[in-house]
Amino acid sequence: MKNITKSIWYEIYHSKLMIRIYIVFIFVMGLIGFLNSETERGTYSVGASGMLADIHEVTYEFPIFILALIVGIICGEDYKDKVANYEVLSGHSRKSIFFARTLMGIIIGSVFATLLCFVPILTAWLKTGWGDSLVFGDVMIRTCLMIFPMLRLAAFFAVLTFLIKNPYIIMAIGFITCMSPALLNNMLAHSKSIFVSIFNMALLCDYKGWSIYNLDPSKGIVYYNSYESSVSSGLVIGTIVASLVMTAFYLFMGYALFRRDELN
């Protein structure tokens, strides 16, 4: 397993596709934060916190695609040249091959996808300041918790990779998945489930609040908004427990499939 892990690190280091796309998405996420920080309410800028309160999916939408990209390459790239066959023939057990590739894929994928979630927050903060819509510490806790549903989704992508055996199809599925928050906006807004990773991410980015407005003789309609950014203990515990349980389930299911695979 140690030798397989070393070979995976070597592949990651020399994977031009993965590194280049990740750099591109850092730029894209930074641009998203930069542009959306221009949002205004009435006559004043809302800053980074206002952007996060208004556009819930801004942090996690595109990182889902990066997650699928990383998992697909680490777990499925070698199906093209039959490396897994060579690893079996050279004495490695199927268990060590599966868990080395899967654990590397889901851990690296979830970490780098979660780091990408911070990029629009940082660029918006640098441009317009934080604002007063949300509490900074609460937002950081919510964003850090993103790693758990990302971990669960990465494990699901890993299972699909061992089934489909094509990393590019996994990337396509990841792209469709990352577009689903925009397509399923109303469903996400009303879902309370933490057992579906995308719904869980939406809950972590959902800042409940209220809004009123006033009529000003010179400014016209002036809106006043208040948000609750604190995260409940139930959401924290539920996110962690559901993610770890589902990740373990996907690992069990994936290994059960892989150990019976003929590796054709």
HELIX and SHEET records of a PDB file:
HELIX    1   1 LYS A    2  TYR A   13  1                                  12    
HELIX    2   2 LYS A   16  ASN A   36  1                                  21    
HELIX    3   3 GLY A   47  ASP A   54  1                                   8    
HELIX    4   4 HIS A   56  VAL A   58  5                                   3    
HELIX    5   5 GLU A   61  GLY A   76  1                                  16    
HELIX    6   6 GLU A   77  TYR A   79  5                                   3    
HELIX    7   7 VAL A   83  LEU A   89  1                                   7    
HELIX    8   8 ARG A   94  THR A  128  1                                  35    
HELIX    9   9 PHE A  136  CYS A  144  1                                   9    
HELIX   10  10 ILE A  147  ILE A  164  1                                  18    
HELIX   11  11 PRO A  167  LEU A  183  1                                  17    
HELIX   12  12 ASN A  185  HIS A  190  1                                   6    
HELIX   13  13 SER A  197  LEU A  204  1                                   8    
HELIX   14  14 SER A  233  PHE A  258  1                                  26    
SHEET    1   A 2 GLU A  40  ARG A  41  0                                        
SHEET    2   A 2 TYR A  44  SER A  45 -1                                        
SHEET    1   B 2 LYS A 208  ASP A 216  0                                        
SHEET    2   B 2 GLY A 220  GLU A 228 -1                                        
END                                                                             
